[in-house]
Amino acid sequence: MESSRYFLQLSLFESSLNYVFKNKKLLLEALTHKSHRSQETDHERLEYLGDALLTGCVSHWIYKKFPNKDEGTLSQIRALLVCQKSLCLYANIIGLREMIFAAPNIKDSEALLADTFESVCGAIFCDSDFYVLEKWLLDHFQKKWEDISQNQPVKDWKSQLQEFTQKQWKTLPEYKIISQTGPDHALVFEIECYIPQLNLKARGCGDSKRIAAQEAAQLLLKRIQS
């Protein structure tokens, strides 16, 4: 690895971040995927940490921003703000894509871009503390959080499906967990929503039971109404 060239690139990237690392190796680690030919370390551990920290910061912001929303609605807003599409949006704002060290065949991957953004969050935390990371996120992305949460209406699909089936057929949908996969820090749930009386069913996936159930209810409601 040509350290001097890379550290020059890192210095330029720090200007875009508006954050200067005390430990430059943390930033280099955050930007390095395990597929990189010269990698001495990779960002997977920082990604794990950054994922949890970003979710915590976003949850805190949502909790204060929407004092009258219930827990289910807050969870849906959070899902919008930390989904892969949103993470890629944040990453592009800071010019992250061009800084990733990865094999050419995966460098343009949206999943890699989102993961690397989480790694950068983890690196900033390790280089400072939670409050510095939270302030950095707010300074850079609070306006986007407001736009996303206000311009994309949150729909409670479970309630809509329940109201529709109760009105049309005097019956209620039922839910059951089909599977739970992945490591503890990144669980994925698959939940089935079904209406026994109509023999209709649909499945949804998500990183929480609530999100998976909402997706299943949405799919089933759209199927019924189509």
C-alpha positions as CSV (number, residue, x, y, z in Angstrom):
1,M,0.0,0.0,0.0
2,E,1.4,3.4,-1.0
3,S,0.9,5.0,2.3
4,S,1.9,8.5,1.4
5,R,-0.5,8.7,-1.6
6,Y,-3.4,7.2,0.4
7,F,-2.8,9.5,3.4
8,L,-2.9,12.5,1.0
9,Q,-6.3,11.3,-0.3
10,L,-7.5,10.8,3.2
11,S,-6.5,14.4,4.1
12,L,-8.5,15.7,1.2
13,F,-11.5,13.6,2.2
14,E,-11.3,14.9,5.7
15,S,-12.0,18.4,4.3
16,S,-15.2,17.0,2.7
17,L,-16.1,15.3,6.0
18,N,-15.4,18.5,8.0
19,Y,-13.8,16.2,10.5
20,V,-10.0,15.7,11.0
21,F,-9.0,12.3,12.5
22,K,-6.5,12.2,15.3
23,N,-5.9,8.6,14.3
24,K,-5.7,8.4,10.5
25,K,-5.5,4.7,10.5
26,L,-9.1,4.5,11.7
27,L,-10.3,6.4,8.6
28,L,-8.2,4.2,6.4
29,E,-9.7,1.1,8.0
30,A,-13.2,2.5,7.6
31,L,-12.7,3.0,3.8
32,T,-11.0,-0.4,3.1
33,H,-13.1,-3.4,2.0
34,K,-11.7,-6.9,2.5
35,S,-11.6,-7.4,-1.2
36,H,-8.9,-4.7,-1.7
37,R,-5.7,-6.3,-3.0
38,S,-3.4,-4.5,-0.5
39,Q,-5.6,-4.6,2.5
40,E,-4.0,-4.9,5.9
41,T,-7.3,-4.5,7.7
42,D,-11.0,-4.0,6.7
43,H,-14.0,-2.1,7.8
44,E,-16.3,-4.9,8.9
45,R,-15.8,-4.3,12.7
46,L,-16.3,-0.6,12.3
47,E,-19.3,-1.2,10.1
48,Y,-20.8,-3.3,12.9
49,L,-20.2,-0.5,15.4
50,G,-21.3,2.3,13.1
51,D,-24.5,0.6,12.3
52,A,-25.5,0.5,16.0
53,L,-24.3,4.1,16.6
54,L,-26.1,5.5,13.6
55,T,-29.3,3.8,14.6
56,G,-28.9,5.2,18.1
57,C,-28.3,8.8,16.8
58,V,-31.2,8.6,14.4
59,S,-33.5,7.1,17.1
60,H,-32.6,9.9,19.5
61,W,-33.3,12.6,16.8
62,I,-36.7,11.0,15.9
63,Y,-37.7,10.7,19.5
64,K,-37.2,14.5,20.1
65,K,-38.5,15.5,16.6
66,F,-41.8,13.7,16.9
67,P,-43.0,13.9,20.5
68,N,-46.6,12.8,19.6
69,K,-45.8,9.8,17.5
70,D,-46.2,6.3,18.9
71,E,-43.5,3.7,19.0
72,G,-44.6,1.9,15.8
73,T,-44.6,5.1,13.8
74,L,-41.2,6.1,15.2
75,S,-39.8,2.7,14.1
76,Q,-41.1,3.2,10.6
77,I,-39.6,6.7,10.3
78,R,-36.3,5.2,11.5
79,A,-36.4,2.5,8.9
80,L,-36.7,5.2,6.2
81,L,-33.7,7.1,7.5
82,V,-31.3,4.1,7.9
83,C,-32.3,2.1,4.8
84,Q,-29.7,1.4,2.2
85,K,-31.1,4.0,-0.2
86,S,-30.8,6.7,2.5
87,L,-27.3,5.6,3.6
88,C,-26.2,5.9,0.0
89,L,-27.6,9.4,-0.2
90,Y,-25.7,10.4,2.9
91,A,-22.5,8.8,1.5
92,N,-22.8,10.7,-1.8
93,I,-23.2,14.0,0.0
94,I,-19.7,13.6,1.6
95,G,-18.2,12.2,-1.6
96,L,-17.6,8.8,-0.1
97,R,-17.9,6.6,-3.2
98,E,-14.6,7.8,-4.7
99,M,-12.7,7.1,-1.5
100,I,-13.5,3.4,-1.1
101,F,-10.7,0.9,-1.4
102,A,-12.2,-2.2,-2.9
103,A,-11.9,-4.7,-5.8
104,P,-13.1,-3.1,-9.0
105,N,-15.9,-5.5,-9.5
106,I,-17.7,-4.4,-6.3
107,K,-16.6,-0.8,-5.9
108,D,-19.8,0.5,-7.4
109,S,-22.0,-1.6,-5.2
110,E,-24.7,0.3,-3.4
111,A,-24.5,-2.2,-0.5
112,L,-20.8,-1.5,-0.1
113,L,-21.4,2.3,-0.2
114,A,-24.0,2.0,2.6
115,D,-21.8,-0.3,4.6
116,T,-18.8,2.0,4.3
117,F,-20.8,5.0,5.4
118,E,-21.6,3.0,8.6
119,S,-17.9,2.3,9.0
120,V,-17.1,6.0,8.8
121,C,-19.6,6.6,11.6
122,G,-17.9,3.9,13.6
123,A,-14.4,5.4,12.9
124,I,-15.5,8.9,14.0
125,F,-16.9,7.5,17.2
126,C,-13.7,5.6,18.0
127,D,-11.6,8.7,17.2
128,S,-13.7,10.9,19.5
129,D,-17.0,10.0,21.3
130,F,-20.7,9.6,20.8
131,Y,-21.5,13.2,21.2
132,V,-19.0,14.3,18.5
133,L,-20.5,11.7,16.2
134,E,-24.0,12.8,16.9
135,K,-23.1,16.4,16.3
136,W,-21.4,15.5,13.0
137,L,-24.4,13.6,11.8
138,L,-26.8,16.4,12.7
139,D,-24.6,19.1,11.1
140,H,-24.4,17.1,7.8
141,F,-27.7,15.2,7.5
142,Q,-30.4,16.7,9.8
143,K,-31.9,18.6,6.8
144,K,-32.1,15.3,4.8
145,W,-33.6,13.5,7.8
146,E,-36.3,16.2,7.9
147,D,-36.9,15.9,4.2
148,I,-37.1,12.2,4.1
149,S,-39.3,11.8,7.2
150,Q,-41.8,14.6,6.1
151,N,-41.9,14.0,2.4
152,Q,-42.4,10.2,2.5
153,P,-45.6,9.6,4.4
154,V,-45.4,6.7,6.9
155,K,-48.2,4.3,6.5
156,D,-49.4,1.9,9.2
157,W,-50.1,-1.0,6.8
158,K,-51.2,-3.4,9.5
159,S,-53.9,-1.0,10.7
160,Q,-55.0,-0.4,7.1
161,L,-55.2,-4.1,6.4
162,Q,-57.1,-4.8,9.6
163,E,-59.7,-2.0,8.9
164,F,-60.1,-3.2,5.3
165,T,-60.6,-6.9,6.1
166,Q,-62.8,-6.2,9.1
167,K,-65.1,-4.0,7.0
168,Q,-65.2,-6.3,4.0
169,W,-65.3,-9.7,5.5
170,K,-65.6,-9.3,9.3
171,T,-62.3,-11.0,9.8
172,L,-58.8,-10.1,10.9
173,P,-55.4,-10.9,9.5
174,E,-53.0,-13.1,11.5
175,Y,-49.2,-13.1,11.7
176,K,-46.5,-15.7,12.3
177,I,-42.7,-15.7,12.3
178,I,-41.4,-17.9,9.4
179,S,-37.7,-17.4,10.1
180,Q,-35.1,-15.5,12.0
181,T,-31.6,-15.4,10.4
182,G,-28.3,-13.6,10.7
183,P,-25.9,-12.7,13.5
184,D,-27.3,-11.0,16.7
185,H,-26.3,-7.5,15.5
186,A,-27.9,-7.9,12.1
187,L,-31.0,-10.1,12.5
188,V,-33.4,-10.5,9.6
189,F,-37.0,-11.6,10.3
190,E,-39.4,-13.1,7.8
191,I,-43.0,-12.8,8.9
192,E,-46.1,-14.2,7.1
193,C,-49.4,-12.3,7.1
194,Y,-52.4,-14.4,6.3
195,I,-56.2,-14.3,6.2
196,P,-57.5,-17.9,6.8
197,Q,-61.0,-17.1,5.7
198,L,-59.8,-16.0,2.3
199,N,-56.8,-18.4,2.0
200,L,-54.5,-15.4,1.2
201,K,-51.0,-14.8,2.5
202,A,-47.9,-12.7,1.9
203,R,-44.5,-12.5,3.5
204,G,-42.3,-9.6,4.5
205,C,-38.7,-9.2,5.7
206,G,-37.0,-6.7,7.9
207,D,-34.5,-6.1,10.6
208,S,-37.3,-6.1,13.2
209,K,-40.5,-8.1,13.6
210,R,-42.5,-4.9,13.3
211,I,-40.9,-3.8,10.0
212,A,-41.3,-7.4,8.5
213,A,-45.0,-7.5,9.6
214,Q,-45.6,-4.1,8.1
215,E,-44.1,-5.2,4.8
216,A,-46.2,-8.4,4.8
217,A,-49.4,-6.4,5.5
218,Q,-48.6,-3.9,2.7
219,L,-48.0,-6.7,0.2
220,L,-51.2,-8.5,1.1
221,L,-53.3,-5.3,1.1
222,K,-52.1,-4.3,-2.3
223,R,-52.8,-7.8,-3.6
224,I,-56.4,-7.7,-2.3
225,Q,-57.0,-4.3,-3.7
226,S,-55.5,-4.9,-7.1
